Amino acid sequence: MSPRSYVVTGASTGIGQACVAQLVAAGAQVWASVRSDKDEAALGREHGDAVTVLRLDVTDAESVRAAGERVTAAGPLHGLVNNAGVALPAPLEHIPIEVFRRQLEVNLIGQLAVTQAMLPALRKAREQGMDARIVMIGSIGGRIAAPMLGAYHASKFGLVGLADTLRAELAPSGIRVILIEPGAIATPIWGRGADAAAEVMAGISPSALERYSAQIAGAQKGAARSAKRGLPPPRAAQLIIKALTVANPRPRYLIGSDAHTAAVVAQLPHRLRYRLTAARR
Ligand SMILES: NC(=O)c1ccc[n+]([C@@H]2O[C@H](COP(=O)([O-])OP(=O)(O)OC[C@H]3O[C@@H](n4cnc5c(N)ncnc54)[C@H](OP(=O)(O)O)[C@@H]3O)[C@@H](O)[C@H]2O)c1
């Protein structure tokens, strides 16, 4: 029997990179998406023929279309891991609209674009009586929101609705949709978010910066803590591989004790919950 085949987007670093490594170790054939020559070469060195690189920017319609055609032409696809994502922190009062739009383009619209492009290959697997699954990498930030990450939360809350509808629509086709909701994972996303925030803050007036200084400092401290104490990416990948392969996957998986705690807070009565999550200054 030929090996199972999976697409993982955002495979250069972090959770996506760890997913590729574990899928390869399990004997799968992996299509891994990256955006640079350097990351393409690194995947080749690490995994050789077990990985086929897709040069894909999830916001670039042409590259998404070409990737979908290539994967579909190669045969059935057993799973898609929609992992590519960014975090662009800034106060919603001042975030440039193009930055907010980019956040949604990458984390939400890009996930749908890639899903649409890969569905013909996933349907091929179903037509041959095999399993086909779509795994969306959401976040606990899709259940509970905190200051300075409004754009990110909008994308991840949006992804919950997207995944719920896809799950409902694809149920008759037997394609399962699974939402992963990690808490903090120690990946480059935190450092990249800090760089993106610094860029946005450089364009904000001194008086606005002063007004949000405590919240900005709180968010920076939280991000540094998450980058240092978050779970290692392979721990997240383990659960994602489970979602892709276990006989009867749950529709949603939380990752990490912080995510489980936040999920409880998200269930509190609204008044109490919003009091707990409001900025103090
Ligand atoms: N780390 C956490 O604590 C955490 C928690 C909850 C959810 N998540 C989610 O987990 C997913 C993976 O994040 P991570 O933590 O592993 O971060 P990461 O190490 O920064 O990886 C993000 C990946 O997404 C890729 N990417 C970014 N923009 C892209 C675009 N326009 N088109 C294609 N690929 C793009 C990056 O590629 P380049 O290297 O080319 O930029 C990189 O491979 C994200 O959806 C994130 O929201 C992470």
The ligand as an ORCA input file, in Angstrom:
! r2SCAN-3c Opt
* xyz 0 1
  N       3.009     29.283     19.349
  C       1.893     29.382     20.029
  O       1.903     29.638     21.247
  C       0.565     29.154     19.348
  C      -0.579     29.063     20.150
  C      -1.810     28.877     19.540
  C      -1.901     28.745     18.162
  N      -0.775     28.832     17.412
  C      -0.924     28.729     15.952
  O      -0.052     27.748     15.462
  C       0.236     28.022     14.085
  C       1.738     27.885     13.852
  O       2.396     28.866     14.596
  P       3.818     28.671     15.294
  O       3.645     29.018     16.709
  O       4.409     27.381     14.933
  O       4.602     29.905     14.632
  P       5.868     30.036     13.688
  O       6.989     29.182     14.183
  O       6.091     31.497     13.545
  O       5.363     29.405     12.305
  C       4.462     30.057     11.471
  C       4.566     29.460     10.094
  O       3.594     30.092      9.268
  C       4.251     30.498      8.076
  N       3.597     31.643      7.450
  C       3.426     32.885      7.948
  N       2.803     33.655      7.049
  C       2.577     32.881      5.956
  C       1.989     33.092      4.707
  N       1.493     34.297      4.355
  N       1.915     32.074      3.835
  C       2.428     30.867      4.151
  N       3.020     30.593      5.319
  C       3.096     31.594      6.209
  C       5.665     30.831      8.497
  O       6.499     30.850      7.364
  P       7.721     31.903      7.204
  O       8.859     31.313      8.022
  O       7.998     31.900      5.745
  O       7.263     33.213      7.742
  C       5.932     29.683      9.438
  O       6.299     28.541      8.718
  C      -0.309     29.433     13.820
  O      -1.546     29.322     13.149
  C      -0.518     29.995     15.214
  O      -1.518     30.982     15.271
  C       0.463     29.031     17.960
*
